[in-house]
Amino acid sequence: MSAIVSWARRVTLFIGFVFLYAPIVILAVMSFNASRLVSVWGGFSTKWYAALLENEQLLHSAKISLAAALTSATIATLLGLLAAISLARFGRFRTRMLFFGAVHAPLVLPEVVLGLALLTCFVAFGVGRGFITLVIGHVTLTMCFTTVAILAALRDSDPALEEAAMDLGATPFGAFVRVALPQIAPAIVTAYLLAFTLSLDDLVIASFATGPGATTLPMRIYSQVRLGVSPQINAISTLLLALVAVALGLAALVSSGRARRAAER
């Protein structure tokens, strides 16, 4: 009986992996298809990757997505660090629960609702939509994730070490920078990479926050796919998936290294 249960679990796991990752593998394989018809294999070729260099629309959108992801990830990580410090080190101040709920609200809010709220805010204040509003939208989306990642690391760190540093003459800020910051540095890197990935891959918030001239790569891909899938779309999508996979892999390595060092202590 136990052998049957074990076999069933393995089959279920295999089916789940196939369901999740088979479309990604097919997309990557078909990006090297020499045929212009994406459903017919015409041999191996990299010409569609070379053709991307001549597609100014896709390259422009890729530059916007990368710039927005780098900028919003930096801002979201800094704000997440400040929010995590407030929640972990400042005790129970009067509006702590309100602040905690406001920071974590995007985790449970549907992205459509968040995007509509941002759009309403931009229109109410007469803010023209473009790159700046795109960054604001992505910071709003990703800050909660950076806060959660850094807050967990701060709670795992030993505050007694900071107190010992202050007993030896260090200021509270100096003790944090020299003692606590190195401990939570892997979590900060993980938070940054996570925010970068979420921003680079976002479609919903960008649809509400951007305007003419600031079309992101996921928006460009979506608009072109509605008219039919082209081999260049497969190629740029494969590159985007590879970039996201590298970022997530680095985040996983940094996180596992932090967990291993914590276990050794």
Secondary structure in CASP SS format (residue, H / E / C, confidence):
PFRMAT SS
TARGET T0000
AUTHOR 0000-0000-0000
METHOD secondary structure of the structure
MODEL  1
M C 1.00
S H 1.00
A H 1.00
I H 1.00
V H 1.00
S H 1.00
W H 1.00
A H 1.00
R H 1.00
R H 1.00
V H 1.00
T H 1.00
L H 1.00
F H 1.00
I H 1.00
G H 1.00
F H 1.00
V H 1.00
F H 1.00
L H 1.00
Y H 1.00
A H 1.00
P H 1.00
I H 1.00
V H 1.00
I H 1.00
L H 1.00
A H 1.00
V H 1.00
M H 1.00
S C 1.00
F C 1.00
N E 1.00
A C 1.00
S C 1.00
R C 1.00
L C 1.00
V C 1.00
S C 1.00
V C 1.00
W C 1.00
G C 1.00
G C 1.00
F E 1.00
S C 1.00
T C 1.00
K H 1.00
W H 1.00
Y H 1.00
A H 1.00
A H 1.00
L H 1.00
L C 1.00
E C 1.00
N C 1.00
E H 1.00
Q H 1.00
L H 1.00
L H 1.00
H H 1.00
S H 1.00
A H 1.00
K H 1.00
I H 1.00
S H 1.00
L H 1.00
A H 1.00
A H 1.00
A H 1.00
L H 1.00
T H 1.00
S H 1.00
A H 1.00
T H 1.00
I H 1.00
A H 1.00
T H 1.00
L H 1.00
L H 1.00
G H 1.00
L H 1.00
L H 1.00
A H 1.00
A H 1.00
I H 1.00
S H 1.00
L H 1.00
A H 1.00
R H 1.00
F C 1.00
G C 1.00
R C 1.00
F C 1.00
R C 1.00
T C 1.00
R H 1.00
M H 1.00
L H 1.00
F H 1.00
F H 1.00
G H 1.00
A H 1.00
V H 1.00
H H 1.00
A H 1.00
P H 1.00
L H 1.00
V H 1.00
L C 1.00
P C 1.00
E H 1.00
V H 1.00
V H 1.00
L H 1.00
G H 1.00
L H 1.00
A H 1.00
L H 1.00
L H 1.00
T H 1.00
C H 1.00
F H 1.00
V H 1.00
A H 1.00
F C 1.00
G C 1.00
V C 1.00
G C 1.00
R C 1.00
G C 1.00
F H 1.00
I H 1.00
T H 1.00
L H 1.00
V H 1.00
I H 1.00
G H 1.00
H H 1.00
V H 1.00
T H 1.00
L H 1.00
T H 1.00
M H 1.00
C H 1.00
F H 1.00
T H 1.00
T H 1.00
V H 1.00
A H 1.00
I H 1.00
L H 1.00
A H 1.00
A H 1.00
L H 1.00
R H 1.00
D H 1.00
S C 1.00
D C 1.00
P H 1.00
A H 1.00
L H 1.00
E H 1.00
E H 1.00
A H 1.00
A H 1.00
M H 1.00
D H 1.00
L C 1.00
G C 1.00
A C 1.00
T C 1.00
P H 1.00
F H 1.00
G H 1.00
A H 1.00
F H 1.00
V H 1.00
R H 1.00
V H 1.00
A H 1.00
L H 1.00
P H 1.00
Q H 1.00
I H 1.00
A H 1.00
P H 1.00
A H 1.00
I H 1.00
V H 1.00
T H 1.00
A H 1.00
Y H 1.00
L H 1.00
L H 1.00
A H 1.00
F H 1.00
T H 1.00
L H 1.00
S H 1.00
L H 1.00
D H 1.00
D C 1.00
L C 1.00
V H 1.00
I H 1.00
A H 1.00
S H 1.00
F H 1.00
A H 1.00
T C 1.00
G C 1.00
P C 1.00
G C 1.00
A C 1.00
T C 1.00
T C 1.00
L H 1.00
P H 1.00
M H 1.00
R H 1.00
I H 1.00
Y H 1.00
S H 1.00
Q H 1.00
V H 1.00
R C 1.00
L C 1.00
G C 1.00
V C 1.00
S C 1.00
P H 1.00
Q H 1.00
I H 1.00
N H 1.00
A H 1.00
I H 1.00
S H 1.00
T H 1.00
L H 1.00
L H 1.00
L H 1.00
A H 1.00
L H 1.00
V H 1.00
A H 1.00
V H 1.00
A H 1.00
L H 1.00
G H 1.00
L H 1.00
A H 1.00
A H 1.00
L H 1.00
V H 1.00
S H 1.00
S H 1.00
G H 1.00
R H 1.00
A H 1.00
R H 1.00
R H 1.00
A H 1.00
A H 1.00
E H 1.00
R C 1.00
END
